[in-house]
C-alpha cells in the first residue's frame, strides 16, 4: 500500500528568485523577463542564432545562452540594449509603491 505524505504548499511572493532566497532577487526576475522577451522576438522572427548575434552585436554562443534563459553574463542595461536592437522601445516608469514592498515589473505590449 502506497504511503501518503502531506505536501507543504506555500503561496508565492510573485518572485521565484526571492522565494528561493537568491540575493538581488528583483534584478534576477527583471533579467528573466527581459530575456524571455528577447527569446520571443528572436523566435517570432525566425532568426538563426548567428543572424540574431549580428543584430545584437554578440557572438552566436552568447545568443545560445540567452535562448536557454541564461542571462547571467548580461546586465539589465545590456538586455535592454538588445531589445532596442530588435526594434523595441523600452520604457522605465518610476512611481510610488502600491504594496507593502516595492517591486519591479515588466509590461509587454
N, CA, C and O atoms as a Tinker XYZ file with bonds, in Angstrom:
   436  protein
     1  N      0.840000   -1.165000    0.000000    73     2
     2  CA     0.000000    0.000000    0.000000    64     1     3
     3  C      0.895000    1.241000    0.000000    63     2     4     5
     4  O      1.846000    1.337000    0.776000    81     3
     5  N      0.571000    2.191000   -0.887000    73     3     6
     6  CA     1.347000    3.420000   -1.001000    64     5     7
     7  C      1.096000    4.298000    0.218000    63     6     8     9
     8  O     -0.025000    4.402000    0.716000    81     7
     9  N      2.153000    4.916000    0.675000    73     7    10
    10  CA     2.045000    5.790000    1.827000    64     9    11
    11  C      1.808000    7.226000    1.366000    63    10    12    13
    12  O      2.519000    7.723000    0.492000    81    11
    13  N      0.854000    7.867000    1.924000    73    11    14
    14  CA     0.545000    9.243000    1.546000    64    13    15
    15  C      1.313000   10.196000    2.446000    63    14    16    17
    16  O      1.400000   10.014000    3.661000    81    15
    17  N      1.856000   11.196000    1.819000    73    15    18
    18  CA     2.520000   12.247000    2.585000    64    17    19
    19  C      1.804000   13.553000    2.317000    63    18    20    21
    20  O      1.185000   13.732000    1.268000    81    19
    21  N      1.890000   14.442000    3.248000    73    19    22
    22  CA     1.270000   15.757000    3.075000    64    21    23
    23  C      2.323000   16.701000    2.519000    63    22    24    25
    24  O      3.386000   16.904000    3.107000    81    23
    25  N      1.997000   17.265000    1.378000    73    23    26
    26  CA     2.886000   18.253000    0.780000    64    25    27
    27  C      2.620000   19.599000    1.436000    63    26    28    29
    28  O      1.479000   19.970000    1.710000    81    27
    29  N      3.693000   20.305000    1.675000    73    27    30
    30  CA     3.568000   21.656000    2.227000    64    29    31
    31  C      3.533000   22.633000    1.062000    63    30    32    33
    32  O      4.441000   22.656000    0.231000    81    31
    33  N      2.500000   23.425000    1.009000    73    31    34
    34  CA     2.334000   24.374000   -0.084000    64    33    35
    35  C      2.413000   25.779000    0.492000    63    34    36    37
    36  O      1.725000   26.121000    1.453000    81    35
    37  N      3.272000   26.581000   -0.126000    73    35    38
    38  CA     3.400000   27.973000    0.284000    64    37    39
    39  C      3.012000   28.863000   -0.886000    63    38    40    41
    40  O      3.327000   28.572000   -2.040000    81    39
    41  N      2.335000   29.933000   -0.573000    73    39    42
    42  CA     1.965000   30.882000   -1.612000    64    41    43
    43  C      3.211000   31.635000   -2.063000    63    42    44    45
    44  O      4.036000   32.039000   -1.243000    81    43
    45  N      3.338000   31.817000   -3.374000    73    43    46
    46  CA     4.485000   32.523000   -3.932000    64    45    47
    47  C      4.394000   34.009000   -3.653000    63    46    48    49
    48  O      3.308000   34.578000   -3.551000    81    47
    49  N      5.556000   34.623000   -3.533000    73    47    50
    50  CA     5.613000   36.076000   -3.379000    64    49    51
    51  C      5.414000   36.772000   -4.723000    63    50    52    53
    52  O      5.241000   37.989000   -4.784000    81    51
    53  N      5.441000   35.987000   -5.796000    73    51    54
    54  CA     5.388000   36.548000   -7.142000    64    53    55
    55  C      6.763000   36.639000   -7.769000    63    54    56    57
    56  O      6.894000   36.974000   -8.947000    81    55
    57  N      7.786000   36.342000   -6.991000    73    55    58
    58  CA     9.163000   36.351000   -7.488000    64    57    59
    59  C      9.828000   35.056000   -7.058000    63    58    60    61
    60  O     10.185000   34.889000   -5.892000    81    59
    61  N      9.991000   34.152000   -7.990000    73    59    62
    62  CA    10.569000   32.847000   -7.672000    64    61    63
    63  C     11.985000   32.976000   -7.122000    63    62    64    65
    64  O     12.402000   32.170000   -6.291000    81    63
    65  N     12.727000   33.984000   -7.579000    73    63    66
    66  CA    14.092000   34.172000   -7.097000    64    65    67
    67  C     14.094000   34.560000   -5.619000    63    66    68    69
    68  O     14.953000   34.105000   -4.864000    81    67
    69  N     13.154000   35.383000   -5.205000    73    67    70
    70  CA    13.025000   35.741000   -3.790000    64    69    71
    71  C     12.580000   34.530000   -2.980000    63    70    72    73
    72  O     13.086000   34.286000   -1.885000    81    71
    73  N     11.631000   33.775000   -3.525000    73    71    74
    74  CA    11.130000   32.590000   -2.835000    64    73    75
    75  C     12.245000   31.574000   -2.589000    63    74    76    77
    76  O     12.231000   30.854000   -1.591000    81    75
    77  N     13.207000   31.525000   -3.506000    73    75    78
    78  CA    14.322000   30.583000   -3.373000    64    77    79
    79  C     15.507000   31.181000   -2.615000    63    78    80    81
    80  O     16.522000   30.513000   -2.420000    81    79
    81  N     15.377000   32.431000   -2.190000    73    79    82
    82  CA    16.420000   33.046000   -1.385000    64    81    83
    83  C     17.599000   33.612000   -2.148000    63    82    84    85
    84  O     18.672000   33.796000   -1.574000    81    83
    85  N     17.422000   33.894000   -3.436000    73    83    86
    86  CA    18.505000   34.458000   -4.233000    64    85    87
    87  C     18.799000   35.887000   -3.778000    63    86    88    89
    88  O     17.874000   36.639000   -3.471000    81    87
    89  N     20.078000   36.270000   -3.732000    73    87    90
    90  CA    20.373000   37.683000   -3.496000    64    89    91
    91  C     19.991000   38.471000   -4.746000    63    90    92    93
    92  O     20.043000   37.931000   -5.851000    81    91
    93  N     19.612000   39.721000   -4.592000    73    91    94
    94  CA    19.221000   40.573000   -5.728000    64    93    95
    95  C     18.087000   39.947000   -6.540000    63    94    96    97
    96  O     18.119000   39.950000   -7.770000    81    95
    97  N     17.102000   39.420000   -5.848000    73    95    98
    98  CA    16.006000   38.698000   -6.497000    64    97    99
    99  C     15.231000   39.572000   -7.484000    63    98   100   101
   100  O     14.813000   39.086000   -8.535000    81    99
   101  N     15.036000   40.834000   -7.167000    73    99   102
   102  CA    14.321000   41.724000   -8.074000    64   101   103
   103  C     15.045000   41.882000   -9.390000    63   102   104   105
   104  O     14.427000   41.852000  -10.454000    81   103
   105  N     16.359000   42.052000   -9.323000    73   103   106
   106  CA    17.151000   42.180000  -10.545000    64   105   107
   107  C     17.109000   40.887000  -11.353000    63   106   108   109
   108  O     16.997000   40.924000  -12.578000    81   107
   109  N     17.198000   39.765000  -10.688000    73   107   110
   110  CA    17.174000   38.480000  -11.398000    64   109   111
   111  C     15.830000   38.249000  -12.081000    63   110   112   113
   112  O     15.779000   37.721000  -13.192000    81   111
   113  N     14.752000   38.640000  -11.425000    73   111   114
   114  CA    13.440000   38.483000  -12.051000    64   113   115
   115  C     13.310000   39.405000  -13.260000    63   114   116   117
   116  O     12.775000   39.006000  -14.295000    81   115
   117  N     13.797000   40.633000  -13.130000    73   115   118
   118  CA    13.765000   41.565000  -14.257000    64   117   119
   119  C     14.572000   41.008000  -15.429000    63   118   120   121
   120  O     14.116000   41.057000  -16.571000    81   119
   121  N     15.755000   40.483000  -15.159000    73   119   122
   122  CA    16.575000   39.907000  -16.225000    64   121   123
   123  C     15.867000   38.728000  -16.894000    63   122   124   125
   124  O     15.953000   38.551000  -18.110000    81   123
   125  N     15.171000   37.929000  -16.096000    73   123   126
   126  CA    14.438000   36.787000  -16.658000    64   125   127
   127  C     13.324000   37.268000  -17.588000    63   126   128   129
   128  O     13.126000   36.702000  -18.663000    81   127
   129  N     12.595000   38.313000  -17.177000    73   127   130
   130  CA    11.529000   38.854000  -18.028000    64   129   131
   131  C     12.090000   39.425000  -19.331000    63   130   132   133
   132  O     11.534000   39.189000  -20.403000    81   131
   133  N     13.180000   40.169000  -19.240000    73   131   134
   134  CA    13.783000   40.756000  -20.436000    64   133   135
   135  C     14.316000   39.663000  -21.365000    63   134   136   137
   136  O     14.145000   39.736000  -22.581000    81   135
   137  N     14.953000   38.664000  -20.789000    73   135   138
   138  CA    15.496000   37.555000  -21.583000    64   137   139
   139  C     14.376000   36.803000  -22.297000    63   138   140   141
   140  O     14.528000   36.416000  -23.455000    81   139
   141  N     13.260000   36.597000  -21.614000    73   139   142
   142  CA    12.119000   35.922000  -22.235000    64   141   143
   143  C     11.602000   36.727000  -23.422000    63   142   144   145
   144  O     11.263000   36.153000  -24.457000    81   143
   145  N     11.538000   38.036000  -23.283000    73   143   146
   146  CA    11.065000   38.861000  -24.395000    64   145   147
   147  C     12.036000   38.789000  -25.574000    63   146   148   149
   148  O     11.605000   38.726000  -26.725000    81   147
   149  N     13.330000   38.798000  -25.300000    73   147   150
   150  CA    14.333000   38.658000  -26.369000    64   149   151
   151  C     14.152000   37.321000  -27.075000    63   150   152   153
   152  O     14.181000   37.255000  -28.303000    81   151
   153  N     13.968000   36.265000  -26.304000    73   151   154
   154  CA    13.728000   34.926000  -26.861000    64   153   155
   155  C     12.516000   34.944000  -27.787000    63   154   156   157
   156  O     12.578000   34.440000  -28.909000    81   155
   157  N     11.417000   35.523000  -27.318000    73   155   158
   158  CA    10.179000   35.560000  -28.125000    64   157   159
   159  C     10.380000   36.322000  -29.427000    63   158   160   161
   160  O      9.867000   35.917000  -30.470000    81   159
   161  N     11.117000   37.414000  -29.373000    73   159   162
   162  CA    11.355000   38.206000  -30.581000    64   161   163
   163  C     12.207000   37.437000  -31.584000    63   162   164   165
   164  O     11.912000   37.434000  -32.779000    81   163
   165  N     13.251000   36.794000  -31.104000    73   163   166
   166  CA    14.129000   36.029000  -31.999000    64   165   167
   167  C     13.353000   34.870000  -32.624000    63   166   168   169
   168  O     13.438000   34.643000  -33.830000    81   167
   169  N     12.602000   34.143000  -31.805000    73   167   170
   170  CA    11.806000   33.019000  -32.322000    64   169   171
   171  C     10.718000   33.514000  -33.271000    63   170   172   173
   172  O     10.492000   32.921000  -34.326000    81   171
   173  N     10.048000   34.599000  -32.897000    73   171   174
   174  CA     8.964000   35.135000  -33.718000    64   173   175
   175  C      9.427000   35.587000  -35.089000    63   174   176   177
   176  O      8.672000   35.512000  -36.060000    81   175
   177  N     10.656000   36.053000  -35.174000    73   175   178
   178  CA    11.216000   36.487000  -36.453000    64   177   179
   179  C     11.926000   35.356000  -37.192000    63   178   180   181
   180  O     12.428000   35.538000  -38.302000    81   179
   181  N     11.959000   34.196000  -36.561000    73   179   182
   182  CA    12.601000   33.009000  -37.144000    64   181   183
   183  C     14.061000   33.293000  -37.508000    63   182   184   185
   184  O     14.547000   32.869000  -38.557000    81   183
   185  N     14.747000   34.017000  -36.621000    73   183   186
   186  CA    16.158000   34.331000  -36.836000    64   185   187
   187  C     17.022000   33.152000  -36.421000    63   186   188   189
   188  O     16.724000   32.462000  -35.445000    81   187
   189  N     18.079000   32.930000  -37.158000    73   187   190
   190  CA    19.072000   31.971000  -36.683000    64   189   191
   191  C     19.829000   32.638000  -35.540000    63   190   192   193
   192  O     19.784000   33.858000  -35.385000    81   191
   193  N     20.515000   31.840000  -34.750000    73   191   194
   194  CA    21.299000   32.417000  -33.665000    64   193   195
   195  C     22.418000   33.294000  -34.214000    63   194   196   197
   196  O     22.780000   34.300000  -33.605000    81   195
   197  N     22.953000   32.919000  -35.343000    73   195   198
   198  CA    24.008000   33.728000  -35.963000    64   197   199
   199  C     23.449000   35.078000  -36.416000    63   198   200   201
   200  O     24.078000   36.112000  -36.189000    81   199
   201  N     22.281000   35.079000  -37.051000    73   199   202
   202  CA    21.653000   36.325000  -37.500000    64   201   203
   203  C     21.274000   37.189000  -36.300000    63   202   204   205
   204  O     21.454000   38.406000  -36.327000    81   203
   205  N     20.754000   36.568000  -35.258000    73   203   206
   206  CA    20.412000   37.312000  -34.047000    64   205   207
   207  C     21.663000   37.927000  -33.430000    63   206   208   209
   208  O     21.632000   39.065000  -32.961000    81   207
   209  N     22.753000   37.184000  -33.431000    73   207   210
   210  CA    24.015000   37.691000  -32.899000    64   209   211
   211  C     24.497000   38.918000  -33.652000    63   210   212   213
   212  O     25.026000   39.851000  -33.047000    81   211
   213  N     24.320000   38.925000  -34.961000    73   211   214
   214  CA    24.710000   40.094000  -35.759000    64   213   215
   215  C     23.874000   41.314000  -35.373000    63   214   216   217
   216  O     24.400000   42.422000  -35.264000    81   215
   217  N     22.583000   41.110000  -35.168000    73   215   218
   218  CA    21.702000   42.209000  -34.777000    64   217   219
   219  C     22.061000   42.717000  -33.379000    63   218   220   221
   220  O     22.089000   43.923000  -33.135000    81   219
   221  N     22.332000   41.795000  -32.476000    73   219   222
   222  CA    22.599000   42.145000  -31.079000    64   221   223
   223  C     24.046000   42.568000  -30.834000    63   222   224   225
   224  O     24.354000   43.168000  -29.804000    81   223
   225  N     24.923000   42.260000  -31.771000    73   223   226
   226  CA    26.332000   42.600000  -31.606000    64   225   227
   227  C     27.080000   41.655000  -30.685000    63   226   228   229
   228  O     28.052000   42.039000  -30.035000    81   227
   229  N     26.611000   40.402000  -30.638000    73   227   230
   230  CA    27.275000   39.389000  -29.813000    64   229   231
   231  C     27.494000   38.124000  -30.647000    63   230   232   233
   232  O     26.896000   37.955000  -31.710000    81   231
   233  N     28.349000   37.255000  -30.156000    73   231   234
   234  CA    28.626000   36.010000  -30.872000    64   233   235
   235  C     27.514000   34.983000  -30.652000    63   234   236   237
   236  O     26.777000   35.044000  -29.668000    81   235
   237  N     27.413000   34.043000  -31.586000    73   235   238
   238  CA    26.369000   33.017000  -31.550000    64   237   239
   239  C     26.322000   32.250000  -30.229000    63   238   240   241
   240  O     25.222000   31.992000  -29.739000    81   239
   241  N     27.452000   31.870000  -29.623000    73   239   242
   242  CA    27.340000   31.138000  -28.347000    64   241   243
   243  C     26.629000   31.937000  -27.249000    63   242   244   245
   244  O     25.952000   31.363000  -26.396000    81   243
   245  N     26.789000   33.257000  -27.278000    73   243   246
   246  CA    26.093000   34.089000  -26.294000    64   245   247
   247  C     24.596000   34.136000  -26.586000    63   246   248   249
   248  O     23.781000   34.165000  -25.664000    81   247
   249  N     24.234000   34.144000  -27.875000    73   247   250
   250  CA    22.810000   34.077000  -28.244000    64   249   251
   251  C     22.241000   32.749000  -27.765000    63   250   252   253
   252  O     21.128000   32.698000  -27.243000    81   251
   253  N     23.001000   31.679000  -27.940000    73   251   254
   254  CA    22.567000   30.358000  -27.495000    64   253   255
   255  C     22.273000   30.367000  -25.994000    63   254   256   257
   256  O     21.270000   29.806000  -25.552000    81   255
   257  N     23.140000   31.000000  -25.222000    73   255   258
   258  CA    22.916000   31.097000  -23.776000    64   257   259
   259  C     21.626000   31.854000  -23.472000    63   258   260   261
   260  O     20.833000   31.431000  -22.631000    81   259
   261  N     21.424000   32.972000  -24.160000    73   259   262
   262  CA    20.187000   33.738000  -23.962000    64   261   263
   263  C     18.954000   32.905000  -24.290000    63   262   264   265
   264  O     17.954000   32.949000  -23.574000    81   263
   265  N     19.037000   32.148000  -25.378000    73   263   266
   266  CA    17.894000   31.348000  -25.812000    64   265   267
   267  C     17.583000   30.229000  -24.819000    63   266   268   269
   268  O     16.479000   29.684000  -24.816000    81   267
   269  N     18.552000   29.893000  -23.983000    73   267   270
   270  CA    18.334000   28.886000  -22.943000    64   269   271
   271  C     18.028000   29.533000  -21.596000    63   270   272   273
   272  O     18.029000   28.864000  -20.563000    81   271
   273  N     17.766000   30.849000  -21.617000    73   271   274
   274  CA    17.385000   31.540000  -20.399000    64   273   275
   275  C     18.532000   31.887000  -19.478000    63   274   276   277
   276  O     18.316000   32.208000  -18.309000    81   275
   277  N     19.738000   31.826000  -19.984000    73   275   278
   278  CA    20.912000   32.121000  -19.167000    64   277   279
   279  C     21.377000   33.546000  -19.451000    63   278   280   281
   280  O     22.162000   33.790000  -20.368000    81   279
   281  N     20.886000   34.463000  -18.660000    73   279   282
   282  CA    21.202000   35.878000  -18.878000    64   281   283
   283  C     22.264000   36.391000  -17.925000    63   282   284   285
   284  O     22.566000   37.584000  -17.915000    81   283
   285  N     22.827000   35.510000  -17.134000    73   283   286
   286  CA    23.762000   35.905000  -16.083000    64   285   287
   287  C     24.926000   36.761000  -16.533000    63   286   288   289
   288  O     25.385000   37.612000  -15.771000    81   287
   289  N     25.414000   36.566000  -17.735000    73   287   290
   290  CA    26.574000   37.311000  -18.221000    64   289   291
   291  C     26.209000   38.732000  -18.650000    63   290   292   293
   292  O     27.096000   39.551000  -18.888000    81   291
   293  N     24.922000   39.029000  -18.749000    73   291   294
   294  CA    24.491000   40.326000  -19.255000    64   293   295
   295  C     23.801000   41.141000  -18.164000    63   294   296   297
   296  O     23.042000   40.604000  -17.358000    81   295
   297  N     24.075000   42.435000  -18.151000    73   295   298
   298  CA    23.413000   43.342000  -17.209000    64   297   299
   299  C     22.009000   43.648000  -17.706000    63   298   300   301
   300  O     21.674000   43.387000  -18.862000    81   299
   301  N     21.201000   44.200000  -16.827000    73   299   302
   302  CA    19.863000   44.643000  -17.215000    64   301   303
   303  C     19.975000   45.664000  -18.341000    63   302   304   305
   304  O     19.206000   45.625000  -19.301000    81   303
   305  N     20.930000   46.570000  -18.221000    73   303   306
   306  CA    21.119000   47.594000  -19.255000    64   305   307
   307  C     21.434000   46.962000  -20.609000    63   306   308   309
   308  O     20.894000   47.388000  -21.630000    81   307
   309  N     22.288000   45.968000  -20.625000    73   307   310
   310  CA    22.656000   45.314000  -21.886000    64   309   311
   311  C     21.458000   44.583000  -22.483000    63   310   312   313
   312  O     21.256000   44.614000  -23.697000    81   311
   313  N     20.665000   43.929000  -21.645000    73   311   314
   314  CA    19.463000   43.248000  -22.142000    64   313   315
   315  C     18.487000   44.248000  -22.754000    63   314   316   317
   316  O     17.839000   43.950000  -23.758000    81   315
   317  N     18.380000   45.429000  -22.157000    73   315   318
   318  CA    17.517000   46.466000  -22.727000    64   317   319
   319  C     18.076000   46.951000  -24.064000    63   318   320   321
   320  O     17.313000   47.252000  -24.982000    81   319
   321  N     19.396000   47.028000  -24.178000    73   319   322
   322  CA    20.018000   47.393000  -25.461000    64   321   323
   323  C     19.695000   46.346000  -26.525000    63   322   324   325
   324  O     19.459000   46.691000  -27.683000    81   323
   325  N     19.684000   45.074000  -26.140000    73   323   326
   326  CA    19.314000   44.013000  -27.085000    64   325   327
   327  C     17.887000   44.219000  -27.583000    63   326   328   329
   328  O     17.609000   44.064000  -28.772000    81   327
   329  N     16.994000   44.567000  -26.676000    73   327   330
   330  CA    15.599000   44.796000  -27.067000    64   329   331
   331  C     15.481000   45.959000  -28.044000    63   330   332   333
   332  O     14.721000   45.876000  -29.009000    81   331
   333  N     16.212000   47.032000  -27.813000    73   331   334
   334  CA    16.149000   48.155000  -28.752000    64   333   335
   335  C     16.768000   47.773000  -30.088000    63   334   336   337
   336  O     16.297000   48.222000  -31.133000    81   335
   337  N     17.817000   46.949000  -30.075000    73   335   338
   338  CA    18.411000   46.477000  -31.330000    64   337   339
   339  C     17.412000   45.628000  -32.114000    63   338   340   341
   340  O     17.471000   45.560000  -33.341000    81   339
   341  N     16.500000   44.987000  -31.396000    73   339   342
   342  CA    15.457000   44.174000  -32.031000    64   341   343
   343  C     14.218000   45.006000  -32.370000    63   342   344   345
   344  O     13.163000   44.460000  -32.695000    81   343
   345  N     14.359000   46.341000  -32.291000    73   343   346
   346  CA    13.284000   47.226000  -32.713000    64   345   347
   347  C     12.221000   47.499000  -31.678000    63   346   348   349
   348  O     11.108000   47.894000  -32.025000    81   347
   349  N     12.537000   47.297000  -30.421000    73   347   350
   350  CA    11.565000   47.517000  -29.357000    64   349   351
   351  C     11.880000   48.813000  -28.618000    63   350   352   353
   352  O     13.046000   49.168000  -28.446000    81   351
   353  N     10.839000   49.516000  -28.184000    73   351   354
   354  CA    11.006000   50.634000  -27.271000    64   353   355
   355  C     11.003000   50.066000  -25.859000    63   354   356   357
   356  O     10.186000   49.206000  -25.530000    81   355
   357  N     11.908000   50.542000  -25.039000    73   355   358
   358  CA    11.956000   50.124000  -23.635000    64   357   359
   359  C     11.645000   51.358000  -22.804000    63   358   360   361
   360  O     12.315000   52.383000  -22.928000    81   359
   361  N     10.638000   51.257000  -21.966000    73   359   362
   362  CA    10.187000   52.379000  -21.151000    64   361   363
   363  C     10.334000   52.009000  -19.688000    63   362   364   365
   364  O      9.911000   50.933000  -19.267000    81   363
   365  N     10.931000   52.897000  -18.919000    73   363   366
   366  CA    11.087000   52.692000  -17.481000    64   365   367
   367  C     10.177000   53.686000  -16.778000    63   366   368   369
   368  O     10.244000   54.888000  -17.037000    81   367
   369  N      9.331000   53.189000  -15.893000    73   367   370
   370  CA     8.410000   54.034000  -15.152000    64   369   371
   371  C      8.721000   53.909000  -13.668000    63   370   372   373
   372  O      8.834000   52.802000  -13.143000    81   371
   373  N      8.858000   55.033000  -13.001000    73   371   374
   374  CA     9.081000   55.043000  -11.557000    64   373   375
   375  C      7.868000   55.702000  -10.922000    63   374   376   377
   376  O      7.465000   56.791000  -11.331000    81   375
   377  N      7.282000   55.043000   -9.917000    73   375   378
   378  CA     6.110000   55.577000   -9.231000    64   377   379
   379  C      6.124000   55.084000   -7.789000    63   378   380   381
   380  O      6.840000   54.137000   -7.465000    81   379
   381  N      5.346000   55.711000   -6.930000    73   379   382
   382  CA     5.280000   55.241000   -5.542000    64   381   383
   383  C      4.796000   53.796000   -5.486000    63   382   384   385
   384  O      3.983000   53.370000   -6.307000    81   383
   385  N      5.301000   53.055000   -4.516000    73   383   386
   386  CA     4.908000   51.649000   -4.404000    64   385   387
   387  C      3.432000   51.521000   -4.068000    63   386   388   389
   388  O      2.845000   52.381000   -3.411000    81   387
   389  N      2.844000   50.417000   -4.538000    73   387   390
   390  CA     1.423000   50.180000   -4.309000    64   389   391
   391  C      1.188000   49.116000   -3.243000    63   390   392   393
   392  O      0.098000   49.043000   -2.677000    81   391
   393  N      2.184000   48.301000   -2.964000    73   391   394
   394  CA     2.056000   47.220000   -1.990000    64   393   395
   395  C      2.947000   47.530000   -0.797000    63   394   396   397
   396  O      3.574000   48.588000   -0.737000    81   395
   397  N      3.000000   46.608000    0.145000    73   395   398
   398  CA     3.820000   46.825000    1.324000    64   397   399
   399  C      5.309000   46.877000    0.981000    63   398   400   401
   400  O      6.092000   47.513000    1.687000    81   399
   401  N      5.696000   46.205000   -0.105000    73   399   402
   402  CA     7.085000   46.240000   -0.554000    64   401   403
   403  C      7.138000   46.756000   -1.979000    63   402   404   405
   404  O      6.263000   46.450000   -2.789000    81   403
   405  N      8.151000   47.529000   -2.284000    73   403   406
   406  CA     8.334000   47.996000   -3.654000    64   405   407
   407  C      8.668000   46.802000   -4.532000    63   406   408   409
   408  O      9.218000   45.811000   -4.051000    81   407
   409  N      8.342000   46.886000   -5.807000    73   407   410
   410  CA     8.561000   45.766000   -6.716000    64   409   411
   411  C      8.980000   46.263000   -8.093000    63   410   412   413
   412  O      8.764000   47.421000   -8.452000    81   411
   413  N      9.578000   45.369000   -8.843000    73   411   414
   414  CA     9.947000   45.624000  -10.226000    64   413   415
   415  C      9.027000   44.799000  -11.094000    63   414   416   417
   416  O      8.800000   43.623000  -10.810000    81   415
   417  N      8.492000   45.391000  -12.148000    73   415   418
   418  CA     7.629000   44.632000  -13.049000    64   417   419
   419  C      7.948000   44.974000  -14.480000    63   418   420   421
   420  O      8.500000   46.035000  -14.773000    81   419
   421  N      7.598000   44.069000  -15.369000    73   419   422
   422  CA     7.791000   44.262000  -16.803000    64   421   423
   423  C      6.426000   44.138000  -17.460000    63   422   424   425
   424  O      5.707000   43.163000  -17.241000    81   423
   425  N      6.073000   45.132000  -18.267000    73   423   426
   426  CA     4.815000   45.113000  -19.004000    64   425   427
   427  C      5.168000   45.043000  -20.490000    63   426   428   429
   428  O      5.895000   45.894000  -21.001000    81   427
   429  N      4.657000   44.041000  -21.168000    73   427   430
   430  CA     4.909000   43.878000  -22.602000    64   429   431
   431  C      3.622000   44.207000  -23.335000    63   430   432   433
   432  O      2.554000   43.670000  -23.038000    81   431
   433  N      3.755000   45.107000  -24.304000    73   431   434
   434  CA     2.569000   45.494000  -25.094000    64   433   435
   435  C      2.735000   45.043000  -26.510000    63   434   436
   436  O      1.852000   45.269000  -27.337000    81   435
